[in-house]
Amino acid sequence: MSNARRRFRREKARLAKAPGIGRKTGETTHGPPKQQVKGPKAQGQGQAKKQNQMPKQSQTQNQNPCQNQDKPGSSKEKIPKKELTASPHSTVESHRHWGVFLSRSHTDAIQLLTRNTSSSSDDYGEKRFLADFRGKRCEFRVWSPFQSKLAAGIMGGITDLHLKSGAKVLYLGAGFGRTVSHVADIIGESGMVYAVEQGPWAARQLTALADRRPNIVPVIDDATMPYKYRLQVPATIDIIFCDLPQAEQVRSLMLNARHFLTIGGYFVSFVRATSSEANVVENLALEKERLKQHQLEPREQVLLEPFKPGFALVAGVSTRKELRA
């Protein structure tokens, strides 16, 4: 054997023993490494390995409770519902006014309540709780006199509001509808409240309130022009509540009473004056005289102190007689 042939075999054996180079990897000393061609069987084994690894990754992700907290739009997120709790330290009793209740507690002041007749969870963020009344479990809503002139009048000692189950009420100057929602609780599902408010800022709130309460009809129009909404409000109104600016109070009440109030129907008006008590009494006297001129007889007045300083509630009846042919 020649010397050249021996050197070739020794070089070949040395390259075969070198690390990272061999026949099993399919690589050679000349050119780039060859890519392995996988058959369908190899590809199936690779996909099976990936599928086996996927559940492990999802398990590790689900083990982290804080992972999806920053994603409010994720479908797995659940908004906690506000649960009602019973108040063991308070007792509920009926008020002399129909549909109004009192809550007496050793740890809190006396509160006005109305029984919730809506299926919605919340209307205006007022306090709600469950209590036993006459052997039944009922849901009640707190009616704050600091946020409602009508509630302030009840706390002030008004004798009769003439609100009964099934009554038809016209509320002029409904605002956002806080007081209207409590009136809807008082008259029940058989009654109806027509809430008149001109401001566009209250249209959305009153419409949303009417969607939750079928016994409320929003009337987005000017209360000084009742002929505009004469087709929305029937002429069989039992009582009118008027909470408008002082300059439009008597005229608006008179016009709406002529259009919608029944013979012998009732009205409640809220009179505003300056902070001094003398001005309140003077304005009440002037208000009564103007109401009498328009066939509206005031029968009772209540100052809304200290809940609504500078306001007074005037309640009365319509003296308009039915015209005979």
DOROGU-459453 format. One record per residue (C-alpha): x, y negated, z; residue in three letters. Coordinates in steps of 0.2 Angstrom, whole numbers, plus 5000, padded with zeros to 4 digits. Each point is the difference from the previous one (the first is absolute). Last residue first. Layout:
<atoms>
XYZala
...
</atoms>
This chain:
<atoms>
437646385143ala
500850015017arg
501749955004leu
500950105014glu
500649895014lys
501749955004arg
500450005018thr
501750094998ser
500750065017val
501549955010gly
501850035006ala
501349875003val
501850065004leu
501349875006ala
501749974995phe
501449885007gly
501050145009pro
499750174992lys
500350135014phe
499949885015pro
498749944997glu
498750054986leu
498749885006leu
498250084998val
498549934993gln
498250074999glu
498349964992arg
500549904984pro
498549984989glu
500450004981leu
498649914990gln
501349894991his
499749855011gln
500250115015lys
501750054994leu
500649824999arg
499449965018glu
500850155007lys
501749964991glu
500049825007leu
499750075018ala
501350134998leu
501249874993asn
499849905016glu
500250155011val
501650044992val
500649825000asn
499850005019ala
501050165002glu
501549924993ser
501050114988ser
499249934984thr
498550084993ala
499450164990arg
498350075000val
499750194996phe
498350044993ser
498950155003val
498350024991phe
498450105002tyr
498650044989gly
498249955003gly
499550004982ile
501450104991thr
501749914996leu
500650014982phe
499849854990his
499349875013arg
501350065013ala
501449994988asn
499649824996leu
499849955018met
501650095006leu
501049924986ser
499349835005arg
500350025018val
501850074999gln
500849914985glu
500849855010ala
500450115014gln
501050134990pro
499250174999leu
499550145013asp
498250034996cys
499250165006phe
498350044992ile
498750125007ile
498650114993asp
500449984982ile
498550054988thr
500349894985ala
501350124993pro
501849954997val
500950044984gln
498749924988leu
500049845010arg
501949994998tyr
500249834991lys
498449935007tyr
500850015017pro
501149854996met
500849945016thr
500650175004ala
501250004985asp
500350174993asp
500850175003ile
498650105006val
500650165008pro
498750135004val
500250095017ile
499050165004asn
501150114990pro
501549985011arg
501750064994arg
499849924982asp
499149855008ala
501649975010leu
501150014985ala
498949874991thr
500049895015leu
501950005001gln
500249974981arg
498849865000ala
500749915015ala
501549914992trp
498849954986pro
499149895013gly
498149984997gln
499350125013glu
498350075002val
499850175009ala
498350094998tyr
499850125014val
498850154998met
499150115012gly
499750194999ser
501850045003glu
500149925017gly
499449825005ile
501449995014ile
501450084990asp
499749884985ala
500049865012val
501750065006his
500750004982ser
499249834997val
501049935014thr
501750054992arg
499449964983gly
501549914993phe
499049835000gly
498150045001ala
499549814998gly
498250034998leu
499450175007tyr
498350064994leu
499350145010val
498750144997lys
499550105015ala
500050195000gly
500450025018ser
499749845009lys
500949835002leu
498949875007his
501549915008leu
499149985017asp
500549925017thr
501749934996ile
501150015015gly
501749944996gly
500750174997met
498750024986ile
500549834993gly
501850055000ala
499650164991ala
499149894987leu
501549884999lys
501250144996ser
501850015002gln
500249955019phe
498350095004pro
500950174995ser
498950144994trp
500850165005val
499550154989arg
499250165006phe
500050184994glu
498750115008cys
499950175009arg
498350035006lys
499250045017gly
499349825002arg
501649924995phe
501750095001asp
501449904994ala
501250004985leu
501149854997phe
500349864988arg
501149845002lys
499849884986glu
501250014985gly
498849914988tyr
499150154992asp
500750165005asp
499850194997ser
498549984988ser
498550105002ser
499049855006ser
498650005013thr
501149955015asn
499049975016arg
500349825005thr
500949955016leu
500249855011leu
501450015013gln
500049985019ile
501849975006ala
501350145002asp
500750125013thr
498450055009his
499050014984ser
498349944994arg
499650014982ser
498449924994leu
498950044985phe
499149914986val
498850084989gly
498449915006trp
500549865012his
499750045019arg
501750095000his
500250195000ser
501250085011glu
501850084997val
501150055014thr
501949985001ser
501450105008his
499950154989pro
500349914984ser
499950134986ala
501349994986thr
499849974982leu
501350064988glu
500949894988lys
500650104985lys
501850034997pro
500549984982ile
500650164992lys
501650004989glu
500250164989lys
499449914985ser
501549885000ser
499649814998gly
500649955017pro
501750074996lys
501249955014asp
499450135012gln
500350144988asn
501750065007gln
499749965018cys
499450185005pro
501550094993asn
499650184999gln
499049984984asn
501649964991gln
500950155006thr
498650114995gln
499949924983ser
501950044998gln
499750185005lys
498550024989pro
501149944985met
501450135002gln
499050154995asn
499449924985gln
501849954995lys
500650185002lys
498650074990ala
500449874986gln
501850075000gly
499550184999gln
498849964985gly
501549924991gln
501150155003ala
498750124992lys
499749884986pro
501850014995gly
501349875006lys
501449954989val
501649965010gln
500949854994gln
501850024994lys
501449905009pro
500949874990pro
501550044989gly
501450125002his
500450085016thr
498550115000thr
498350005010glu
498750145000gly
499849995018thr
500350195002lys
501550004988arg
501149905011gly
500749835004ile
499649915016gly
501550075010pro
501550074988ala
500150195000lys
499450014981ala
501349874996leu
501450095007arg
499550174991ala
500049914984lys
501749925003glu
500750175004arg
499250084985arg
500749864988phe
501850015008arg
500050194997arg
499549984982arg
501449874997ala
501350115008asn
499750144987ser
499350175005met
</atoms>
